[in-house]
Amino acid sequence: MKTVRQNTILEIIDKNEVETQEDLVRLLNQNGFNVTQATISRDIKELKLIKVLTDKGVYKYAQGETKRIESIDVYIRMFRDTVKSIETAGNLVILKTITGSADVASETIDSLGLVEIAGTIAGENTVFIAVREERMVKDVVKRFRQMMK
């Protein structure tokens, strides 16, 4: 029942501008679910729903993945604006950034979730990226260069 209810919640917020938990309770009741605000609150947390600003200037519930995609786009723009150079050494990729921006470049890379990357370390203006295998370095650098365009 919980899975069906949560899937219904996702359908409802996809088709309607649901502004409050009370609105969601009402819409679920109309769809045959007898729920309380406390149940909805738990569902919202489990589904990782967020509130986003609509074109009408009000906030509505949305799936968190949408925000994640938007934030990655923001990170990529900042990556493009802050990375000055890319070089390699063995299985390492080294990024030079404007001062104070290495953490932004590192967070961008981590947010991408690339399987080729074992991890990143950021300093003040340098990021070290450990690539799992040296043969993967060229593809990783190519991807970073595309992000800088």
Backbone as a printed PyTorch tensor [residue, N CA C, xyz], in Angstrom:
tensor([[[  0.8230,  -1.2020,   0.0000],
         [  0.0000,   0.0000,   0.0000],
         [  0.8660,   1.2630,   0.0000]],

        [[  1.9580,   1.2410,   0.7780],
         [  2.8280,   2.4020,   0.8740],
         [  3.4380,   2.7270,  -0.4920]],

        [[  3.9050,   1.7000,  -1.2020],
         [  4.5180,   1.9190,  -2.5140],
         [  3.5130,   2.4980,  -3.4910]],

        [[  2.3110,   1.9740,  -3.4820],
         [  1.2580,   2.4760,  -4.3700],
         [  0.9510,   3.9330,  -4.0210]],

        [[  0.8510,   4.2390,  -2.7310],
         [  0.5650,   5.6080,  -2.2960],
         [  1.6870,   6.5520,  -2.7300]],

        [[  2.9300,   6.1320,  -2.5240],
         [  4.0440,   6.9950,  -2.8870],
         [  4.1310,   7.1910,  -4.4020]],

        [[  3.8350,   6.1520,  -5.1650],
         [  3.7900,   6.3190,  -6.6280],
         [  2.6780,   7.2750,  -7.0300]],

        [[  1.5570,   7.2090,  -6.3240],
         [  0.4410,   8.1180,  -6.5900],
         [  0.8500,   9.5570,  -6.2480]],

        [[  1.5900,   9.7270,  -5.1640],
         [  2.0820,  11.0670,  -4.7950],
         [  2.9220,  11.6290,  -5.9250]],

        [[  3.8310,  10.8250,  -6.4650],
         [  4.6840,  11.2850,  -7.5580],
         [  3.8560,  11.6760,  -8.7780]],

        [[  2.8330,  10.8940,  -9.0810],
         [  1.9490,  11.2300, -10.2080],
         [  1.2020,  12.5340,  -9.9370]],

        [[  0.7110,  12.6910,  -8.7170],
         [ -0.0520,  13.8880,  -8.3530],
         [  0.8130,  15.1380,  -8.4770]],

        [[  2.0300,  15.0920,  -7.9190],
         [  2.8630,  16.3050,  -7.9790],
         [  3.3710,  16.5750,  -9.3820]],

        [[  3.4010,  15.5360, -10.2130],
         [  3.8080,  15.7310, -11.6020],
         [  2.7080,  16.4320, -12.4040]],

        [[  1.4450,  16.1630, -12.0590],
         [  0.3170,  16.6890, -12.8260],
         [ -0.3300,  17.9210, -12.2100]],

        [[  0.0060,  18.2270, -10.9520],
         [ -0.6310,  19.3310, -10.2330],
         [  0.4230,  20.2030,  -9.5570]],

        [[  0.0800,  21.4390,  -9.3140],
         [  0.9450,  22.3220,  -8.5360],
         [  0.5170,  22.2300,  -7.0770]],

        [[  1.1120,  21.2660,  -6.3690],
         [  0.7690,  21.0010,  -4.9790],
         [  1.6560,  21.8740,  -4.0970]],

        [[  1.0220,  22.8410,  -3.4130],
         [  1.7650,  23.8150,  -2.6310],
         [  1.9590,  23.4110,  -1.1760]],

        [[  1.0190,  22.6470,  -0.6160],
         [  1.0930,  22.3210,   0.8100],
         [  0.8250,  20.8390,   1.0390]],

        [[  1.1920,  20.3900,   2.2200],
         [  0.8930,  19.0060,   2.5930],
         [ -0.6170,  18.7910,   2.6590]],

        [[ -1.3510,  19.8120,   3.0810],
         [ -2.8050,  19.6980,   3.1550],
         [ -3.3960,  19.4800,   1.7570]],

        [[ -2.8460,  20.1830,   0.7550],
         [ -3.2910,  19.9700,  -0.6290],
         [ -3.0360,  18.5280,  -1.0550]],

        [[ -1.8860,  18.0090,  -0.6710],
         [ -1.5370,  16.6450,  -1.0360],
         [ -2.4540,  15.6370,  -0.3430]],

        [[ -2.7700,  15.8610,   0.9260],
         [ -3.7110,  14.9970,   1.6490],
         [ -5.0550,  14.9890,   0.9330]],

        [[ -5.5370,  16.1760,   0.5680],
         [ -6.8370,  16.2880,  -0.1100],
         [ -6.8220,  15.5260,  -1.4410]],

        [[ -5.7640,  15.7010,  -2.2320],
         [ -5.6810,  15.0310,  -3.5310],
         [ -5.5460,  13.5180,  -3.3810]],

        [[ -4.8300,  13.0800,  -2.3700],
         [ -4.7330,  11.6400,  -2.1220],
         [ -6.0770,  11.0710,  -1.6790]],

        [[ -6.7830,  11.8130,  -0.8280],
         [ -8.1170,  11.3680,  -0.4100],
         [ -9.0430,  11.2420,  -1.6130]],

        [[ -8.9430,  12.1730,  -2.5600],
         [ -9.7510,  12.1090,  -3.7840],
         [ -9.3820,  10.9000,  -4.6340]],

        [[ -8.1560,  10.3970,  -4.4560],
         [ -7.7050,   9.2260,  -5.1970],
         [ -7.8740,   7.9280,  -4.4020]],

        [[ -8.6520,   7.9820,  -3.3150],
         [ -8.9820,   6.7800,  -2.5640],
         [ -8.0410,   6.4100,  -1.4350]],

        [[ -7.1340,   7.3020,  -1.0740],
         [ -6.2220,   7.0330,   0.0230],
         [ -6.6620,   7.8330,   1.2340]],

        [[ -6.8900,   7.1440,   2.3590],
         [ -7.2560,   7.8040,   3.6020],
         [ -5.9680,   8.0230,   4.3930]],

        [[ -5.3860,   9.2240,   4.2790],
         [ -4.0870,   9.5010,   4.8890],
         [ -4.1640,  10.7200,   5.7890]],

        [[ -3.1910,  10.8130,   6.6730],
         [ -3.0690,  11.9730,   7.5510],
         [ -1.8770,  12.8170,   7.1050]],

        [[ -1.7930,  13.9990,   7.6420],
         [ -0.6800,  14.8900,   7.3370],
         [  0.6320,  14.2720,   7.8150]],

        [[  0.6160,  13.5550,   8.9170],
         [  1.8320,  12.9200,   9.4410],
         [  2.3610,  11.8630,   8.4620]],

        [[  1.4540,  11.0920,   7.8760],
         [  1.8470,  10.0880,   6.8810],
         [  2.4700,  10.7660,   5.6660]],

        [[  1.8310,  11.8310,   5.2210],
         [  2.3290,  12.5660,   4.0570],
         [  3.7020,  13.1570,   4.3550]],

        [[  3.8850,  13.6510,   5.5430],
         [  5.1650,  14.2210,   5.9310],
         [  6.2740,  13.1730,   5.8250]],

        [[  5.9970,  11.9600,   6.2980],
         [  6.9840,  10.8780,   6.1910],
         [  7.2330,  10.5120,   4.7270]],

        [[  6.1610,  10.4530,   3.9310],
         [  6.3120,  10.1340,   2.5070],
         [  7.1720,  11.1820,   1.7950]],

        [[  6.9370,  12.4360,   2.1040],
         [  7.7060,  13.5250,   1.4820],
         [  9.1890,  13.3520,   1.8000]],

        [[  9.4780,  13.0090,   3.0350],
         [ 10.8700,  12.8150,   3.4460],
         [ 11.4800,  11.6070,   2.7320]],

        [[ 10.7550,  10.4910,   2.6990],
         [ 11.2670,   9.2750,   2.0560],
         [ 11.4530,   9.4630,   0.5480]],

        [[ 10.5540,  10.1970,  -0.0790],
         [ 10.6390,  10.4360,  -1.5170],
         [ 11.6230,  11.5530,  -1.8610]],

        [[ 12.1270,  12.2210,  -0.8110],
         [ 13.0690,  13.3340,  -0.9840],
         [ 12.4820,  14.4310,  -1.8810]],

        [[ 11.2140,  14.7410,  -1.6170],
         [ 10.5660,  15.8070,  -2.3720],
         [ 11.1020,  17.1500,  -1.8930]],

        [[ 11.1240,  18.0800,  -2.7970],
         [ 11.5830,  19.4300,  -2.4920],
         [ 10.5200,  20.4140,  -2.9400]],

        [[ 10.6690,  21.6490,  -2.5310],
         [  9.7780,  22.7010,  -3.0110],
         [ 10.5450,  23.5420,  -4.0190]],

        [[  9.9080,  23.7730,  -5.1710],
         [ 10.5180,  24.5830,  -6.2200],
         [  9.5980,  25.7530,  -6.5420]],

        [[ 10.1900,  26.8300,  -7.0020],
         [  9.4340,  28.0300,  -7.3570],
         [  8.8200,  27.8490,  -8.7340]],

        [[  7.5210,  28.1120,  -8.8480],
         [  6.8310,  27.9920, -10.1360],
         [  6.9000,  29.3320, -10.8800]],

        [[  6.4740,  29.3040, -12.1310],
         [  6.4100,  30.5220, -12.9340],
         [  5.4360,  31.5390, -12.3350]],

        [[  4.4830,  31.0470, -11.5420],
         [  3.4880,  31.9220, -10.9190],
         [  3.9970,  32.5530,  -9.6160]],

        [[  5.2230,  32.1930,  -9.2210],
         [  5.7950,  32.7790,  -8.0140],
         [  5.4070,  32.0870,  -6.7220]],

        [[  4.8710,  30.8680,  -6.8050],
         [  4.5440,  30.1010,  -5.6110],
         [  5.4160,  28.8450,  -5.5870]],

        [[  5.5350,  28.2460,  -4.4130],
         [  6.3270,  27.0320,  -4.2770],
         [  5.4330,  25.8090,  -4.3620]],

        [[  5.9460,  24.7730,  -5.0500],
         [  5.2100,  23.5240,  -5.1650],
         [  6.1600,  22.3620,  -4.9130]],

        [[  5.5990,  21.2050,  -4.6040],
         [  6.4080,  20.0160,  -4.4030],
         [  6.8820,  19.4830,  -5.7500]],

        [[  8.1250,  18.9750,  -5.7500],
         [  8.7120,  18.3720,  -6.9460],
         [  9.6840,  17.2900,  -6.4950]],

        [[ 10.0230,  16.4190,  -7.4210],
         [ 11.0090,  15.3840,  -7.1190],
         [ 12.3820,  16.0160,  -6.9870]],

        [[ 13.1450,  15.5520,  -6.0250],
         [ 14.4600,  16.1000,  -5.7520],
         [ 15.4320,  15.9670,  -6.9030]],

        [[ 15.2820,  14.9790,  -7.7550],
         [ 16.2010,  14.7790,  -8.8770],
         [ 16.2220,  15.9970,  -9.7760]],

        [[ 15.1160,  16.6700,  -9.9480],
         [ 15.0680,  17.8700, -10.7660],
         [ 16.0370,  18.9080, -10.2240]],

        [[ 16.0200,  19.0990,  -8.9220],
         [ 16.9310,  20.0630,  -8.3180],
         [ 18.3720,  19.6230,  -8.5000]],

        [[ 18.6340,  18.3230,  -8.3820],
         [ 19.9820,  17.8230,  -8.5510],
         [ 20.5040,  18.1530,  -9.9420]],

        [[ 19.6960,  17.9540, -10.9570],
         [ 20.1060,  18.2500, -12.3240],
         [ 20.3790,  19.7420, -12.4710]],

        [[ 19.4910,  20.5740, -11.9240],
         [ 19.7080,  22.0150, -12.0040],
         [ 20.9950,  22.4090, -11.2970]],

        [[ 21.2880,  21.8040, -10.1350],
         [ 22.4880,  22.1800,  -9.4110],
         [ 23.7390,  21.7190, -10.1500]],

        [[ 23.6920,  20.5790, -10.8340],
         [ 24.8310,  20.1420, -11.6360],
         [ 25.0930,  21.1470, -12.7430]],

        [[ 24.0430,  21.6430, -13.3740],
         [ 24.2220,  22.6650, -14.4090],
         [ 24.9040,  23.9020, -13.8460]],

        [[ 24.5370,  24.2930, -12.6520],
         [ 25.1570,  25.4530, -12.0070],
         [ 26.6270,  25.1600, -11.7420]],

        [[ 26.9240,  23.9710, -11.2050],
         [ 28.3180,  23.5960, -10.9570],
         [ 29.1330,  23.6070, -12.2490]],

        [[ 28.5680,  23.0940, -13.3280],
         [ 29.3030,  23.0490, -14.5990],
         [ 29.6080,  24.4650, -15.0840]],

        [[ 28.6670,  25.3760, -14.9320],
         [ 28.9360,  26.7780, -15.2980],
         [ 30.0730,  27.3520, -14.4620]],

        [[ 30.0580,  27.0590, -13.1670],
         [ 31.1280,  27.5570, -12.3000],
         [ 32.4540,  26.8810, -12.6570]],

        [[ 32.4100,  25.5960, -12.9790],
         [ 33.6070,  24.8690, -13.4100],
         [ 34.2150,  25.5710, -14.6220]],

        [[ 33.3850,  25.8530, -15.6040],
         [ 33.8200,  26.5270, -16.8320],
         [ 34.4440,  27.8900, -16.5280]],

        [[ 33.8520,  28.6070, -15.5840],
         [ 34.3230,  29.9600, -15.2660],
         [ 35.5740,  29.9850, -14.3940]],

        [[ 35.8860,  28.8700, -13.7120],
         [ 36.9910,  28.9080, -12.7530],
         [ 38.2080,  28.0690, -13.1320]],

        [[ 38.0400,  27.0560, -13.9660],
         [ 39.1780,  26.2030, -14.3230],
         [ 40.0240,  26.9120, -15.3760]],

        [[ 41.3300,  27.0240, -15.0880],
         [ 42.2540,  27.7060, -16.0000],
         [ 43.0290,  26.7240, -16.8700]],

        [[ 43.3900,  25.5630, -16.3290],
         [ 44.1730,  24.6100, -17.1140],
         [ 43.9600,  23.1890, -16.6210]],

        [[ 44.2810,  22.2450, -17.5260],
         [ 44.1910,  20.8170, -17.2240],
         [ 45.4880,  20.1740, -17.6870]],

        [[ 46.0760,  19.3610, -16.8020],
         [ 47.2390,  18.5840, -17.2120],
         [ 47.1470,  17.2040, -16.5660]],

        [[ 48.0110,  16.2960, -17.0090],
         [ 47.9760,  14.9370, -16.4900],
         [ 49.3580,  14.5090, -16.0180]],

        [[ 49.3470,  13.5280, -15.1170],
         [ 50.5760,  12.8910, -14.6390],
         [ 50.2010,  11.4660, -14.2370]],

        [[ 50.5320,  10.5100, -15.0970],
         [ 50.1480,   9.1210, -14.8220],
         [ 48.6390,   8.9900, -14.8120]],

        [[ 48.1050,   8.4710, -13.7100],
         [ 46.6500,   8.3360, -13.6110],
         [ 46.0030,   9.5230, -12.8950]],

        [[ 46.7440,  10.6270, -12.7460],
         [ 46.2010,  11.8390, -12.1260],
         [ 45.8580,  12.8810, -13.1770]],

        [[ 44.7740,  13.5900, -12.9340],
         [ 44.4370,  14.7760, -13.7140],
         [ 44.5480,  15.9370, -12.7380]],

        [[ 45.2380,  16.9780, -13.1500],
         [ 45.4510,  18.1390, -12.2870],
         [ 44.7820,  19.3530, -12.9240]],

        [[ 43.8770,  19.9510, -12.1810],
         [ 43.2040,  21.1650, -12.6350],
         [ 43.7770,  22.3560, -11.8780]],

        [[ 44.0540,  23.4250, -12.5850],
         [ 44.4180,  24.6940, -11.9640],
         [ 43.2060,  25.6090, -12.1060]],

        [[ 42.8330,  26.2470, -11.0070],
         [ 41.6560,  27.1210, -11.0040],
         [ 42.0680,  28.5190, -10.5690]],

        [[ 41.1320,  29.4390, -10.7080],
         [ 41.3870,  30.7510, -10.1220],
         [ 41.4130,  30.5650,  -8.6000]],

        [[ 42.1170,  31.4220,  -7.9190],
         [ 42.3150,  31.2890,  -6.4780],
         [ 40.9810,  31.1720,  -5.7350]],

        [[ 40.9060,  30.1890,  -4.8630],
         [ 39.7250,  29.9830,  -4.0300],
         [ 38.6140,  29.1940,  -4.6830]],

        [[ 38.8510,  28.6230,  -5.8650],
         [ 37.7740,  27.9540,  -6.5930],
         [ 37.9850,  26.4600,  -6.7900]],

        [[ 39.0520,  25.9120,  -6.2620],
         [ 39.3110,  24.4830,  -6.4540],
         [ 38.2010,  23.6190,  -5.8540]],

        [[ 37.6360,  24.0560,  -4.7380],
         [ 36.5740,  23.2730,  -4.1130],
         [ 35.3340,  23.1860,  -5.0030]],

        [[ 35.0460,  24.2400,  -5.7460],
         [ 33.9020,  24.2330,  -6.6680],
         [ 34.1440,  23.2280,  -7.7950]],

        [[ 35.3440,  23.2460,  -8.3620],
         [ 35.6730,  22.3000,  -9.4340],
         [ 35.6130,  20.8730,  -8.9080]],

        [[ 36.1440,  20.6460,  -7.7160],
         [ 36.1310,  19.3140,  -7.1200],
         [ 34.7080,  18.8350,  -6.8550]],

        [[ 33.8710,  19.7010,  -6.3130],
         [ 32.4670,  19.3460,  -6.0450],
         [ 31.7330,  19.0350,  -7.3400]],

        [[ 32.0170,  19.7830,  -8.3920],
         [ 31.4090,  19.5130,  -9.6970],
         [ 31.7560,  18.1020, -10.1460]],

        [[ 33.0270,  17.7710, -10.0810],
         [ 33.4870,  16.4520, -10.5130],
         [ 32.8300,  15.3600,  -9.6630]],

        [[ 32.8050,  15.5440,  -8.3590],
         [ 32.1850,  14.5570,  -7.4750],
         [ 30.6910,  14.4000,  -7.7790]],

        [[ 30.0170,  15.5020,  -8.1030],
         [ 28.5830,  15.4600,  -8.3950],
         [ 28.2710,  14.6920,  -9.6660]],

        [[ 29.2110,  14.6500, -10.5820],
         [ 28.9820,  13.9300, -11.8420],
         [ 28.9110,  12.4280, -11.6300]],

        [[ 29.5520,  11.9290, -10.5920],
         [ 29.5090,  10.5040, -10.3000],
         [ 30.1670,   9.6420, -11.3640]],

        [[ 31.2540,  10.1130, -11.9370],
         [ 31.9370,   9.3660, -12.9870],
         [ 32.6160,   8.1320, -12.4050]],

        [[ 32.3560,   6.9650, -12.9810],
         [ 32.9380,   5.7260, -12.4660],
         [ 34.4390,   5.6720, -12.6930]],

        [[ 34.9430,   6.4400, -13.6450],
         [ 36.3780,   6.4500, -13.9300],
         [ 37.1840,   7.1180, -12.8200]],

        [[ 36.5160,   7.9090, -11.9870],
         [ 37.2160,   8.7140, -10.9790],
         [ 37.1010,   8.0710,  -9.6020]],

        [[ 38.2800,   7.8320,  -8.9890],
         [ 38.3180,   7.2440,  -7.6540],
         [ 38.0830,   8.3010,  -6.5810]],

        [[ 38.5400,   9.5420,  -6.8460],
         [ 38.3430,  10.6000,  -5.8680],
         [ 39.0440,  11.8810,  -6.2780]],

        [[ 38.7320,  12.9420,  -5.5400],
         [ 39.3260,  14.2480,  -5.8030],
         [ 39.8460,  14.8420,  -4.4980]],

        [[ 40.8680,  15.6650,  -4.6370],
         [ 41.3900,  16.4380,  -3.5050],
         [ 41.5500,  17.8710,  -3.9910]],

        [[ 40.9760,  18.8090,  -3.2490],
         [ 41.0410,  20.2150,  -3.6460],
         [ 41.8600,  21.0230,  -2.6530]],

        [[ 42.6950,  21.8730,  -3.2120],
         [ 43.4150,  22.8540,  -2.4070],
         [ 42.7850,  24.2150,  -2.6350]],

        [[ 43.6040,  25.2470,  -2.6460],
         [ 43.1220,  26.6090,  -2.8670],
         [ 42.8660,  26.8700,  -4.3550]],

        [[ 43.8030,  26.4330,  -5.2020],
         [ 43.6610,  26.6730,  -6.6380],
         [ 44.0630,  25.4580,  -7.4840]],

        [[ 44.1100,  24.2800,  -6.8580],
         [ 44.5060,  23.0670,  -7.5570],
         [ 43.6180,  21.9060,  -7.1200]],

        [[ 43.2320,  21.0890,  -8.0990],
         [ 42.4630,  19.8740,  -7.8140],
         [ 43.2370,  18.6950,  -8.3780]],

        [[ 43.4440,  17.6880,  -7.5300],
         [ 44.0230,  16.4300,  -7.9730],
         [ 42.8850,  15.4300,  -8.1120]],

        [[ 42.8040,  14.8100,  -9.2850],
         [ 41.7580,  13.8330,  -9.5610],
         [ 42.4320,  12.4960,  -9.8110]],

        [[ 42.1330,  11.5140,  -8.9760],
         [ 42.6770,  10.1720,  -9.1530],
         [ 41.7510,   9.3950, -10.0860]],

        [[ 42.2740,   9.0490, -11.2490],
         [ 41.5240,   8.2560, -12.2270],
         [ 41.8670,   6.7890, -11.9700]],

        [[ 40.8650,   5.9370, -11.9890],
         [ 41.0500,   4.5260, -11.6240],
         [ 42.1250,   3.8180, -12.4510]],

        [[ 42.1450,   4.0750, -13.7460],
         [ 43.1240,   3.4300, -14.6090],
         [ 43.7000,   4.4700, -15.5630]],

        [[ 44.9990,   4.3780, -15.8100],
         [ 45.6760,   5.3570, -16.6500],
         [ 45.0600,   5.4410, -18.0420]],

        [[ 44.5620,   4.3240, -18.5530],
         [ 43.9560,   4.3240, -19.8910],
         [ 42.6730,   5.1660, -19.9500]],

        [[ 42.0970,   5.4910, -18.8150],
         [ 40.8600,   6.2750, -18.7490],
         [ 41.1160,   7.7810, -18.6990]],

        [[ 42.3490,   8.1720, -18.4560],
         [ 42.6940,   9.5860, -18.2540],
         [ 42.2990,  10.4310, -19.4550]],

        [[ 42.6020,   9.9520, -20.6550],
         [ 42.3180,  10.7200, -21.8710],
         [ 40.8310,  11.0470, -21.9900]],

        [[ 39.9610,  10.0750, -21.7050],
         [ 38.5170,  10.3010, -21.7810],
         [ 38.0450,  11.2840, -20.7090]],

        [[ 38.6150,  11.1870, -19.5190],
         [ 38.2520,  12.1060, -18.4340],
         [ 38.6350,  13.5330, -18.8150]],

        [[ 39.8380,  13.7200, -19.3300],
         [ 40.2920,  15.0510, -19.7440],
         [ 39.4010,  15.5850, -20.8570]],

        [[ 39.0440,  14.7270, -21.7990],
         [ 38.1610,  15.1400, -22.9010],
         [ 36.8290,  15.6510, -22.3520]],

        [[ 36.2830,  14.9280, -21.3810],
         [ 35.0060,  15.3350, -20.7790],
         [ 35.1410,  16.6930, -20.0840]],

        [[ 36.2380,  16.8990, -19.3500],
         [ 36.4530,  18.1740, -18.6670],
         [ 36.5910,  19.3170, -19.6660]],

        [[ 37.3100,  19.0610, -20.7580],
         [ 37.4700,  20.0980, -21.7850],
         [ 36.1260,  20.4540, -22.4150]],

        [[ 35.2630,  19.4700, -22.6000],
         [ 33.9200,  19.7420, -23.1400],
         [ 33.1300,  20.5940, -22.1610]],

        [[ 33.2880,  20.3420, -20.8690],
         [ 32.5810,  21.1360, -19.8590],
         [ 33.0620,  22.5870, -19.8670]],

        [[ 34.2900,  22.8080, -20.3110],
         [ 34.8510,  24.1600, -20.3030],
         [ 34.4320,  24.9750, -21.5180]],

        [[ 33.7570,  24.3510, -22.4810],
         [ 33.3330,  25.0680, -23.6900],
         [ 32.0690,  25.8360, -23.4550]]])
